[in-house]
Protein backbone atom coordinates (compact mmCIF):
# COMPACT_ATOMS: atom_id res chain seq x y z
CA UNK A 1 0.00 0.00 0.00
CA UNK A 2 2.89 2.35 0.71
CA UNK A 3 4.18 2.01 -2.85
CA UNK A 4 0.73 2.75 -4.28
CA UNK A 5 0.38 5.80 -2.03
CA UNK A 6 3.80 7.21 -3.00
CA UNK A 7 3.14 6.44 -6.66
CA UNK A 8 -0.21 8.23 -6.52
CA UNK A 9 1.33 11.26 -4.86
CA UNK A 10 4.15 11.43 -7.42
CA UNK A 11 1.62 11.21 -10.25
CA UNK A 12 -0.47 13.98 -8.73
CA UNK A 13 2.57 16.25 -8.28
CA UNK A 14 3.90 15.36 -11.74
CA UNK A 15 0.59 16.25 -13.37
CA UNK A 16 0.65 19.59 -11.55
CA UNK A 17 4.19 20.33 -12.71
CA UNK A 18 3.54 19.25 -16.30
CA UNK A 19 0.15 20.94 -16.86
CA UNK A 20 1.41 24.56 -17.13
CA UNK A 21 3.91 23.40 -19.79
CA UNK A 22 1.10 21.88 -21.86
CA UNK A 23 2.08 18.31 -21.00
CA UNK A 24 0.75 15.42 -18.97
CA UNK A 25 2.90 13.37 -16.62
CA UNK A 26 2.96 10.53 -19.19
CA UNK A 27 4.00 12.90 -22.00
CA UNK A 28 6.74 14.33 -19.77
CA UNK A 29 7.92 10.81 -18.89
CA UNK A 30 8.21 9.72 -22.52
CA UNK A 31 9.82 12.99 -23.65
CA UNK A 32 12.26 12.73 -20.76
CA UNK A 33 13.34 9.31 -21.94
CA UNK A 34 14.46 10.67 -25.32
CA UNK A 35 16.02 14.00 -24.35
CA UNK A 36 19.58 12.63 -24.51
CA UNK A 37 19.15 10.37 -27.50
CA UNK A 38 16.34 9.16 -29.75
CA UNK A 39 15.03 5.71 -28.83
CA UNK A 40 12.58 3.21 -30.29
CA UNK A 41 9.27 2.80 -28.48
CA UNK A 42 10.33 -0.58 -27.08
CA UNK A 43 13.51 0.97 -25.67
CA UNK A 44 11.53 3.74 -23.99
CA UNK A 45 9.17 1.18 -22.50
CA UNK A 46 12.07 -0.84 -21.08
CA UNK A 47 13.81 2.24 -19.67
CA UNK A 48 10.65 3.62 -18.08
CA UNK A 49 9.01 0.39 -16.92
CA UNK A 50 5.98 1.02 -19.13
CA UNK A 51 4.19 -1.17 -21.65
CA UNK A 52 5.20 -0.86 -25.28
CA UNK A 53 1.57 -0.21 -26.22
CA UNK A 54 1.26 2.58 -23.67
CA UNK A 55 4.44 4.24 -24.88
CA UNK A 56 3.30 3.88 -28.50
CA UNK A 57 0.03 5.65 -27.71
CA UNK A 58 1.84 8.52 -25.96
CA UNK A 59 4.53 8.73 -28.66
CA UNK A 60 1.88 9.02 -31.38
CA UNK A 61 0.18 11.83 -29.44
CA UNK A 62 3.48 13.65 -28.95
CA UNK A 63 4.15 13.44 -32.69
CA UNK A 64 0.61 14.61 -33.45
CA UNK A 65 1.12 17.61 -31.11
CA UNK A 66 4.53 18.29 -32.74
CA UNK A 67 6.34 17.78 -29.45
CA UNK A 68 8.26 14.81 -30.88
CA UNK A 69 9.03 13.27 -34.24
CA UNK A 70 9.80 9.85 -35.62
CA UNK A 71 13.18 9.38 -37.27
CA UNK A 72 14.60 6.49 -39.28
CA UNK A 73 16.36 3.85 -37.21
CA UNK A 74 19.54 2.57 -38.87
CA UNK A 75 19.41 -0.55 -36.69
CA UNK A 76 15.82 -1.50 -37.57
CA UNK A 77 13.75 -0.53 -40.60
CA UNK A 78 10.32 -0.68 -38.95
CA UNK A 79 11.07 0.45 -35.35
CA UNK A 80 11.51 4.18 -35.84
CA UNK A 81 13.28 6.33 -33.27
CA UNK A 82 11.35 8.90 -31.24
CA UNK A 83 13.08 12.26 -30.74
CA UNK A 84 11.85 15.48 -29.14
CA UNK A 85 11.27 18.52 -31.33
CA UNK A 86 12.46 21.95 -30.26
CA UNK A 87 8.93 22.57 -28.98
CA UNK A 88 9.05 19.35 -26.94
CA UNK A 89 12.41 20.29 -25.43
CA UNK A 90 11.06 23.74 -24.58
CA UNK A 91 8.02 22.23 -22.84
CA UNK A 92 10.23 20.01 -20.68
CA UNK A 93 12.48 22.98 -19.93
CA UNK A 94 9.45 24.89 -18.60
CA UNK A 95 8.92 22.12 -16.03
CA UNK A 96 12.50 22.18 -14.72
CA UNK A 97 12.20 25.11 -12.24
CA UNK A 98 9.22 23.54 -10.44
CA UNK A 99 10.83 20.11 -10.56
CA UNK A 100 14.08 21.50 -9.14
CA UNK A 101 12.16 23.28 -6.36
CA UNK A 102 10.36 20.06 -5.43
CA UNK A 103 13.64 18.10 -5.39
CA UNK A 104 15.25 20.75 -3.17
CA UNK A 105 12.31 20.70 -0.77
CA UNK A 106 12.43 16.90 -0.59
CA UNK A 107 16.19 17.00 -0.01
CA UNK A 108 15.64 19.57 2.74
CA UNK A 109 13.00 17.37 4.34
CA UNK A 110 15.03 14.16 4.11
CA UNK A 111 18.55 15.53 4.51
CA UNK A 112 21.37 14.63 2.14
CA UNK A 113 21.95 11.17 3.66
CA UNK A 114 18.23 10.41 3.77
CA UNK A 115 17.85 11.52 0.14
CA UNK A 116 20.74 9.26 -0.88
CA UNK A 117 19.33 6.34 1.14
CA UNK A 118 15.90 6.73 -0.52
CA UNK A 119 17.42 6.78 -3.98
CA UNK A 120 19.54 3.70 -3.28
CA UNK A 121 16.55 1.87 -1.78
CA UNK A 122 14.44 2.68 -4.86
CA UNK A 123 17.20 1.39 -7.16
CA UNK A 124 17.49 -1.82 -5.15
CA UNK A 125 13.71 -2.27 -5.09
CA UNK A 126 13.49 -1.69 -8.84
CA UNK A 127 16.28 -4.21 -9.55
CA UNK A 128 14.71 -6.77 -7.23
CA UNK A 129 11.31 -6.35 -8.90
CA UNK A 130 12.95 -6.92 -12.28
CA UNK A 131 14.57 -10.11 -11.06
CA UNK A 132 11.55 -11.61 -9.33
CA UNK A 133 9.10 -10.78 -12.12
CA UNK A 134 11.26 -11.99 -15.02
CA UNK A 135 10.34 -15.61 -14.36
C-alpha positions in Angstrom: 0.0 0.0 0.0 2.9 2.4 0.7 4.2 2.0 -2.8 0.7 2.7 -4.3 0.4 5.8 -2.0 3.8 7.2 -3.0 3.1 6.4 -6.7 -0.2 8.2 -6.5 1.3 11.3 -4.9 4.2 11.4 -7.4 1.6 11.2 -10.3 -0.5 14.0 -8.7 2.6 16.2 -8.3 3.9 15.4 -11.7 0.6 16.3 -13.4 0.6 19.6 -11.5 4.2 20.3 -12.7 3.5 19.3 -16.3 0.1 20.9 -16.9 1.4 24.6 -17.1 3.9 23.4 -19.8 1.1 21.9 -21.9 2.1 18.3 -21.0 0.7 15.4 -19.0 2.9 13.4 -16.6 3.0 10.5 -19.2 4.0 12.9 -22.0 6.7 14.3 -19.8 7.9 10.8 -18.9 8.2 9.7 -22.5 9.8 13.0 -23.7 12.3 12.7 -20.8 13.3 9.3 -21.9 14.5 10.7 -25.3 16.0 14.0 -24.3 19.6 12.6 -24.5 19.1 10.4 -27.5 16.3 9.2 -29.7 15.0 5.7 -28.8 12.6 3.2 -30.3 9.3 2.8 -28.5 10.3 -0.6 -27.1 13.5 1.0 -25.7 11.5 3.7 -24.0 9.2 1.2 -22.5 12.1 -0.8 -21.1 13.8 2.2 -19.7 10.6 3.6 -18.1 9.0 0.4 -16.9 6.0 1.0 -19.1 4.2 -1.2 -21.7 5.2 -0.9 -25.3 1.6 -0.2 -26.2 1.3 2.6 -23.7 4.4 4.2 -24.9 3.3 3.9 -28.5 0.0 5.7 -27.7 1.8 8.5 -26.0 4.5 8.7 -28.7 1.9 9.0 -31.4 0.2 11.8 -29.4 3.5 13.6 -29.0 4.1 13.4 -32.7 0.6 14.6 -33.5 1.1 17.6 -31.1 4.5 18.3 -32.7 6.3 17.8 -29.4 8.3 14.8 -30.9 9.0 13.3 -34.2 9.8 9.8 -35.6 13.2 9.4 -37.3 14.6 6.5 -39.3 16.4 3.8 -37.2 19.5 2.6 -38.9 19.4 -0.6 -36.7 15.8 -1.5 -37.6 13.8 -0.5 -40.6 10.3 -0.7 -38.9 11.1 0.4 -35.4 11.5 4.2 -35.8 13.3 6.3 -33.3 11.3 8.9 -31.2 13.1 12.3 -30.7 11.8 15.5 -29.1 11.3 18.5 -31.3 12.5 21.9 -30.3 8.9 22.6 -29.0 9.1 19.3 -26.9 12.4 20.3 -25.4 11.1 23.7 -24.6 8.0 22.2 -22.8 10.2 20.0 -20.7 12.5 23.0 -19.9 9.4 24.9 -18.6 8.9 22.1 -16.0 12.5 22.2 -14.7 12.2 25.1 -12.2 9.2 23.5 -10.4 10.8 20.1 -10.6 14.1 21.5 -9.1 12.2 23.3 -6.4 10.4 20.1 -5.4 13.6 18.1 -5.4 15.3 20.8 -3.2 12.3 20.7 -0.8 12.4 16.9 -0.6 16.2 17.0 0.0 15.6 19.6 2.7 13.0 17.4 4.3 15.0 14.2 4.1 18.6 15.5 4.5 21.4 14.6 2.1 22.0 11.2 3.7 18.2 10.4 3.8 17.8 11.5 0.1 20.7 9.3 -0.9 19.3 6.3 1.1 15.9 6.7 -0.5 17.4 6.8 -4.0 19.5 3.7 -3.3 16.6 1.9 -1.8 14.4 2.7 -4.9 17.2 1.4 -7.2 17.5 -1.8 -5.2 13.7 -2.3 -5.1 13.5 -1.7 -8.8 16.3 -4.2 -9.6 14.7 -6.8 -7.2 11.3 -6.3 -8.9 12.9 -6.9 -12.3 14.6 -10.1 -11.1 11.5 -11.6 -9.3 9.1 -10.8 -12.1 11.3 -12.0 -15.0 10.3 -15.6 -14.4 
